[in-house]
Amino acid sequence: MTERRRVVVTGIGMVTPLGLDAEASWRAVVAGENGVGPITRFDPTGFPVRFAAEVPLVGSGPALKSRLVELAAGEALGQARLPGGERVGVCVGSEAARPPLEWLLERRTPSAEAIAALAPDVPTGQVARMAGATGPRSTVSTACTSSSQAIGEALLRIRRGEVDAMVAGGVDALSEPLMVVGFSKLGALSQRNDDPARASRPFDLHRDGFVLGEGAGFLVLEAEEAAAARGARVLATLDGWGCSCNAWRITDSPPDGRGAAASMRIALEDAGIAPEDVGYVNAHGTSTNQNDHSESVAIHRVFGAARPPVSSTKGQMGHLVAACGAVEAVICVLALRDGLLPPTRNLVEPDPACGDLDLIRGAARPARIRHALTNAFGFGGSNGSLVFGAVG
């Protein structure tokens, strides 16, 4: 049997409500800063929720998503200095762009180009052109697990020898009328219109829902030998990927956390490490009652007495849905690099129903760790977990 190729990270990029590049976003994450505020993309007067976590850029719809991809993927590619060609592929997590509300209200007939721009694979093609990547290209659309699964699929392609490198990540922008109304009707969004900065509060007893966000995250992944051959700087290793399906309900997770536990166990087995080898879990932690409880149960099931420190950065930047897995993967790479574990903003009174997790709150925690695990769990029941390793 051919020895499994080791996969490394040679480039990262992200755009979030906290900053327009990875380093700016990371500094804000470590400082526990807030990226949630009043909605500016449209007039939210009369809407049940009037706040979101918006990226400080002008625009909306496909044009905004294209700009997010340009910045985040461009940053990762610039850092990696990746040559293109047939041995480079692309995998992007993305949902279909939503049609502008005015198309419906004004009965406007859009152009063919405008309709085509709504397709979920448009960002994938954009990244392929940016990278000069003529190898395999695919798009993943599994709601909140989309970009986590895109990274996992990229890992598998490199391991199988199909390519030497992959550009993987995701993008989403949810500060839109249809999203606000839809998620409000599901009862999934926080209603704290009078206090947006404290609306997203993962694992807190008084949480009342998540906050819609915007952003993009990308990683350049390479076979270790290919990166070494061209003298690329290695930022971290990508050691494990696990996925599962709850086969439960569309909008919430099973109370026993079985699907989330399965994805974490599979990721640890794939990485060849034990639960006690993980020094940090970046939780999906959406700030909804069902998700936070189910994920907490799953962490207890998988790690037992070896439970590592846990935090959710959604307290600062809201829920980036299709982009969250990739953005939080970049955060794990930076946590490993700098020996800092980010805090959970707005976590004041931990919910006893979530057990006795070692929740990081207040300030970032210094810790030199060898492995970090990040979770992403999506509407429809998809689960994904990634394990990253430190270098040096």
C-alpha positions as CSV (number, residue, x, y, z in Angstrom):
1,M,0.0,0.0,0.0
2,T,1.3,3.5,-0.9
3,E,2.2,5.6,2.1
4,R,-0.4,8.3,2.8
5,R,0.7,11.7,1.8
6,R,1.0,14.3,4.6
7,V,-0.8,17.5,3.9
8,V,0.4,21.0,5.0
9,V,-1.0,24.5,5.0
10,T,1.1,27.0,3.1
11,G,-1.3,29.9,2.8
12,I,-4.3,31.4,4.7
13,G,-6.7,34.3,4.1
14,M,-9.9,35.5,5.7
15,V,-12.2,38.4,5.6
16,T,-14.6,38.8,8.5
17,P,-16.8,41.4,10.3
18,L,-13.7,42.0,12.4
19,G,-11.2,42.8,9.6
20,L,-10.4,42.6,5.9
21,D,-7.4,40.2,6.2
22,A,-6.3,37.3,8.4
23,E,-4.0,39.2,10.7
24,A,-6.5,42.1,11.4
25,S,-9.3,39.6,12.0
26,W,-7.0,37.5,14.2
27,R,-5.9,40.5,16.4
28,A,-9.6,41.4,16.9
29,V,-10.5,37.8,17.7
30,V,-7.8,37.6,20.4
31,A,-8.8,40.9,21.8
32,G,-12.4,39.8,22.1
33,E,-13.7,42.6,19.9
34,N,-17.2,42.9,18.5
35,G,-18.2,42.7,14.9
36,V,-22.0,42.9,15.3
37,G,-24.0,46.0,14.7
38,P,-27.0,47.6,12.9
39,I,-27.8,46.3,9.4
40,T,-26.6,48.6,6.7
41,R,-27.1,46.5,3.6
42,F,-30.8,47.4,3.4
43,D,-33.3,49.4,5.5
44,P,-34.4,46.9,8.2
45,T,-37.2,49.1,9.6
46,G,-40.1,46.9,10.5
47,F,-38.0,43.7,10.4
48,P,-38.0,41.4,13.5
49,V,-34.2,41.5,13.6
50,R,-32.3,44.7,12.6
51,F,-28.7,43.8,13.3
52,A,-26.1,41.5,11.8
53,A,-22.3,40.9,11.6
54,E,-21.4,42.7,8.4
55,V,-18.0,43.0,6.7
56,P,-16.9,46.6,6.4
57,L,-17.3,46.7,2.7
58,V,-19.8,48.4,0.4
59,G,-22.0,46.1,-1.8
60,S,-24.5,43.3,-1.7
61,G,-25.4,40.1,-3.4
62,P,-23.0,38.4,-5.9
63,A,-20.8,41.5,-6.2
64,L,-20.2,41.4,-2.4
65,K,-19.4,37.7,-2.4
66,S,-17.0,38.2,-5.3
67,R,-15.2,40.9,-3.4
68,L,-15.0,38.7,-0.3
69,V,-13.5,35.8,-2.4
70,E,-11.1,38.2,-4.1
71,L,-9.7,39.4,-0.7
72,A,-9.6,36.1,1.2
73,A,-8.4,33.8,-1.6
74,G,-6.0,36.5,-2.9
75,E,-4.4,36.7,0.5
76,A,-4.0,33.0,0.8
77,L,-2.5,32.6,-2.7
78,G,-0.2,35.6,-2.2
79,Q,1.1,34.1,1.0
80,A,1.6,30.6,-0.5
81,R,3.0,31.8,-3.9
82,L,1.4,28.8,-5.4
83,P,2.1,28.0,-9.0
84,G,-1.0,27.0,-11.0
85,G,-1.5,24.2,-13.5
86,E,-3.1,20.8,-13.7
87,R,-1.7,19.6,-10.4
88,V,-3.6,22.3,-8.5
89,G,-7.3,22.0,-7.8
90,V,-10.0,24.1,-6.1
91,C,-12.9,23.2,-3.8
92,V,-15.2,25.9,-2.4
93,G,-18.1,25.8,0.1
94,S,-20.8,28.2,-1.1
95,E,-24.6,28.5,-1.1
96,A,-26.5,29.9,-4.0
97,A,-26.7,33.7,-3.9
98,R,-30.1,35.0,-3.0
99,P,-32.0,37.0,-5.6
100,P,-32.3,40.7,-4.6
101,L,-35.7,41.5,-3.0
102,E,-36.3,44.2,-5.5
103,W,-36.5,41.6,-8.3
104,L,-39.6,40.3,-6.6
105,L,-41.1,43.5,-5.3
106,E,-40.6,45.5,-8.5
107,R,-41.2,42.5,-10.8
108,R,-37.9,43.3,-12.4
109,T,-36.6,41.0,-15.2
110,P,-33.0,40.3,-14.5
111,S,-30.4,39.7,-17.2
112,A,-29.1,36.3,-18.0
113,E,-25.7,37.3,-16.6
114,A,-27.3,38.4,-13.3
115,I,-29.2,35.1,-13.0
116,A,-26.0,33.1,-13.7
117,A,-24.1,35.1,-11.0
118,L,-26.4,33.5,-8.4
119,A,-25.1,30.0,-9.0
120,P,-23.3,28.4,-6.1
121,D,-20.2,27.4,-8.2
122,V,-19.4,31.0,-9.3
123,P,-16.9,31.5,-6.4
124,T,-15.2,28.2,-7.3
125,G,-14.6,29.4,-10.9
126,Q,-13.4,32.8,-9.6
127,V,-10.8,31.1,-7.3
128,A,-9.7,28.8,-10.1
129,R,-9.0,31.8,-12.4
130,M,-7.1,33.6,-9.6
131,A,-4.9,30.6,-8.9
132,G,-4.4,29.5,-12.5
133,A,-5.6,26.1,-11.3
134,T,-6.6,23.8,-14.1
135,G,-6.9,20.6,-12.0
136,P,-10.1,19.3,-10.5
137,R,-12.7,21.8,-9.4
138,S,-15.8,21.3,-7.2
139,T,-18.3,23.1,-5.1
140,V,-19.8,22.0,-1.8
141,S,-23.2,23.2,-0.6
142,T,-24.0,21.6,2.8
143,A,-25.2,24.8,4.6
144,C,-23.0,25.6,7.7
145,T,-20.7,22.6,6.9
146,S,-20.0,23.7,3.4
147,S,-16.4,25.1,3.7
148,S,-15.4,22.6,6.3
149,Q,-16.3,19.8,3.9
150,A,-14.6,21.6,1.1
151,I,-11.4,21.6,3.1
152,G,-11.9,17.9,3.9
153,E,-12.5,17.0,0.3
154,A,-9.4,18.9,-0.7
155,L,-7.4,16.9,1.9
156,L,-8.6,13.6,0.4
157,R,-7.7,14.6,-3.2
158,I,-4.1,15.5,-2.2
159,R,-3.8,12.3,-0.1
160,R,-5.0,10.2,-3.1
161,G,-2.3,11.8,-5.3
162,E,-4.9,13.4,-7.7
163,V,-3.2,16.7,-7.2
164,D,-0.3,18.3,-5.3
165,A,-2.2,21.3,-4.0
166,M,-5.7,22.5,-3.5
167,V,-7.2,26.0,-2.7
168,A,-10.0,25.3,-0.4
169,G,-12.4,27.5,1.6
170,G,-15.8,29.2,1.5
171,V,-17.8,32.4,1.3
172,D,-21.2,33.6,2.4
173,A,-23.0,36.9,3.0
174,L,-26.3,36.7,4.9
175,S,-27.2,40.3,5.7
176,E,-30.1,40.2,3.3
177,P,-33.9,40.6,3.7
178,L,-34.9,37.1,2.8
179,M,-32.3,35.6,5.2
180,V,-33.4,37.8,8.1
181,V,-37.1,37.0,7.6
182,G,-36.5,33.3,6.9
183,F,-34.3,32.6,9.9
184,S,-36.5,34.8,12.1
185,K,-39.5,32.7,11.3
186,L,-37.5,29.6,12.2
187,G,-36.9,31.1,15.6
188,A,-33.1,30.8,15.1
189,L,-32.0,34.4,15.4
190,S,-31.3,36.5,18.5
191,Q,-33.9,39.2,19.0
192,R,-31.6,41.6,21.0
193,N,-32.3,44.6,18.8
194,D,-31.5,46.9,21.7
195,D,-28.1,45.3,22.4
196,P,-26.6,43.8,19.2
197,A,-23.0,43.7,20.5
198,R,-24.1,41.2,23.2
199,A,-26.6,39.2,21.1
200,S,-24.4,36.3,20.1
201,R,-23.5,34.5,23.3
202,P,-22.5,30.8,22.7
203,F,-23.0,28.5,25.6
204,D,-24.4,31.2,27.8
205,L,-27.5,30.5,29.8
206,H,-29.3,33.5,28.4
207,R,-28.6,33.0,24.7
208,D,-31.6,33.4,22.4
209,G,-30.3,32.6,18.9
210,F,-27.5,33.3,16.4
211,V,-26.5,36.4,14.5
212,L,-26.3,36.4,10.7
213,G,-22.8,37.1,9.4
214,E,-20.6,37.7,6.3
215,G,-17.2,36.6,5.4
216,A,-14.8,34.3,3.5
217,G,-11.9,32.1,4.5
218,F,-9.4,30.2,2.3
219,L,-6.4,27.8,2.8
220,V,-3.8,26.7,0.4
221,L,-3.2,23.0,1.1
222,E,-0.2,21.0,-0.3
223,A,1.4,17.6,-0.2
224,E,4.3,18.0,2.2
225,E,6.9,16.9,-0.3
226,A,5.5,19.3,-3.0
227,A,5.7,22.2,-0.5
228,A,9.2,21.3,0.5
229,A,10.4,21.0,-3.1
230,R,9.5,24.6,-3.8
231,G,10.6,25.9,-0.5
232,A,7.2,27.0,0.7
233,R,6.7,28.1,4.3
234,V,4.5,25.6,6.3
235,L,2.1,27.2,8.7
236,A,0.4,24.0,10.1
237,T,-0.5,20.5,9.1
238,L,-4.0,19.3,8.3
239,D,-4.0,15.9,9.9
240,G,-7.6,14.7,10.1
241,W,-11.1,15.1,8.6
242,G,-14.4,13.5,9.8
243,C,-17.9,13.9,8.6
244,S,-21.3,12.4,9.4
245,C,-25.0,13.0,9.0
246,N,-27.5,13.2,11.9
247,A,-30.5,11.8,9.8
248,W,-32.6,13.7,12.4
249,R,-34.2,17.0,11.6
250,I,-33.5,19.9,9.2
251,T,-33.1,22.7,11.7
252,D,-31.7,21.2,14.9
253,S,-29.3,18.6,16.2
254,P,-30.2,15.4,18.2
255,P,-30.0,16.0,21.9
256,D,-27.6,13.1,22.4
257,G,-25.0,14.7,20.1
258,R,-24.5,11.5,18.2
259,G,-23.7,13.0,14.8
260,A,-21.3,15.6,16.1
261,A,-19.6,13.0,18.3
262,A,-19.2,10.7,15.2
263,S,-17.6,13.4,13.1
264,M,-15.1,14.3,15.9
265,R,-14.2,10.6,16.5
266,I,-13.7,10.0,12.8
267,A,-11.4,13.1,12.5
268,L,-9.3,12.0,15.5
269,E,-9.0,8.5,14.1
270,D,-8.1,9.9,10.7
271,A,-5.4,12.1,12.3
272,G,-4.0,9.1,14.2
273,I,-4.3,10.9,17.6
274,A,-6.0,10.3,20.9
275,P,-8.6,12.7,22.5
276,E,-6.0,13.8,25.1
277,D,-3.7,15.0,22.2
278,V,-6.1,17.8,21.3
279,G,-5.3,21.0,23.1
280,Y,-8.2,23.2,21.8
281,V,-11.7,22.8,20.3
282,N,-13.0,25.6,18.2
283,A,-16.7,24.8,18.7
284,H,-19.4,25.4,16.1
285,G,-21.1,27.1,19.1
286,T,-23.9,29.0,17.3
287,S,-25.6,30.5,20.4
288,T,-28.8,28.5,19.8
289,N,-30.1,26.4,22.6
290,Q,-30.2,23.1,20.6
291,N,-26.8,23.4,18.9
292,D,-24.8,24.4,21.9
293,H,-26.4,21.7,24.1
294,S,-25.9,19.0,21.5
295,E,-22.3,19.9,20.8
296,S,-21.5,20.0,24.5
297,V,-22.9,16.5,24.9
298,A,-20.9,15.4,21.9
299,I,-17.6,16.9,23.4
300,H,-18.3,15.1,26.6
301,R,-18.9,11.8,24.8
302,V,-15.7,12.0,22.7
303,F,-13.2,13.5,25.2
304,G,-14.5,12.4,28.6
305,A,-12.1,13.5,31.3
306,A,-9.6,14.7,28.7
307,R,-11.9,17.6,27.6
308,P,-9.7,20.3,26.2
309,P,-10.4,24.1,26.4
310,V,-13.3,25.1,24.2
311,S,-14.4,28.4,22.7
312,S,-16.7,29.8,19.9
313,T,-15.6,32.8,17.9
314,K,-19.2,33.3,16.7
315,G,-19.7,35.4,19.8
316,Q,-17.7,38.1,18.0
317,M,-18.5,37.7,14.3
318,G,-21.8,35.9,14.2
319,H,-22.5,32.9,12.0
320,L,-20.9,33.0,8.6
321,V,-22.8,29.8,7.5
322,A,-21.1,28.5,4.4
323,A,-17.9,30.3,5.3
324,C,-17.8,29.5,9.0
325,G,-15.9,26.3,8.7
326,A,-13.0,27.8,6.7
327,V,-12.8,31.0,8.7
328,E,-12.6,29.0,11.9
329,A,-10.1,26.7,10.4
330,V,-7.8,29.7,9.7
331,I,-8.4,30.7,13.3
332,C,-7.1,27.3,14.5
333,V,-4.0,27.6,12.3
334,L,-3.3,31.0,13.9
335,A,-4.0,29.7,17.4
336,L,-1.4,27.0,16.8
337,R,1.1,29.5,15.4
338,D,0.8,32.0,18.2
339,G,0.0,29.8,21.2
340,L,-3.2,31.7,21.9
341,L,-6.7,30.3,22.4
342,P,-9.4,32.8,21.6
343,P,-12.2,33.6,24.0
344,T,-15.9,33.3,23.7
345,R,-17.3,36.8,23.7
346,N,-20.5,37.4,25.8
347,L,-20.2,34.2,27.7
348,V,-21.1,35.5,31.2
349,E,-23.1,32.7,32.8
350,P,-22.4,29.2,31.3
351,D,-25.5,27.1,30.8
352,P,-25.4,24.2,33.3
353,A,-27.1,22.1,30.7
354,C,-23.9,22.2,28.6
355,G,-22.0,20.4,31.3
356,D,-18.6,21.3,32.8
357,L,-16.7,22.2,29.6
358,D,-13.5,24.2,30.0
359,L,-15.0,27.3,28.3
360,I,-12.5,30.1,27.5
361,R,-14.1,33.4,28.4
362,G,-13.0,36.9,29.2
363,A,-9.5,36.9,27.6
364,A,-7.5,34.8,25.2
365,R,-5.6,32.0,26.9
366,P,-1.9,31.5,26.3
367,A,-1.2,27.8,25.5
368,R,1.3,26.0,23.4
369,I,-0.7,23.1,21.9
370,R,0.1,20.4,19.3
371,H,-3.4,19.9,17.9
372,A,-6.6,21.9,17.4
373,L,-10.0,20.6,16.3
374,T,-12.7,22.7,14.7
375,N,-16.3,21.7,14.3
376,A,-19.0,22.8,11.8
377,F,-22.6,21.5,11.9
378,G,-25.1,22.4,9.2
379,F,-28.8,22.7,8.7
380,G,-30.0,19.4,7.2
381,G,-27.9,17.4,9.6
382,S,-24.4,17.5,8.1
383,N,-21.4,17.4,10.5
384,G,-17.7,18.1,9.8
385,S,-14.6,18.2,12.0
386,L,-11.1,19.1,11.1
387,V,-7.8,18.5,13.0
388,F,-4.8,20.8,12.5
389,G,-1.3,20.3,13.9
390,A,1.4,22.7,14.9
391,V,4.8,22.8,13.2
392,G,8.2,23.4,14.7
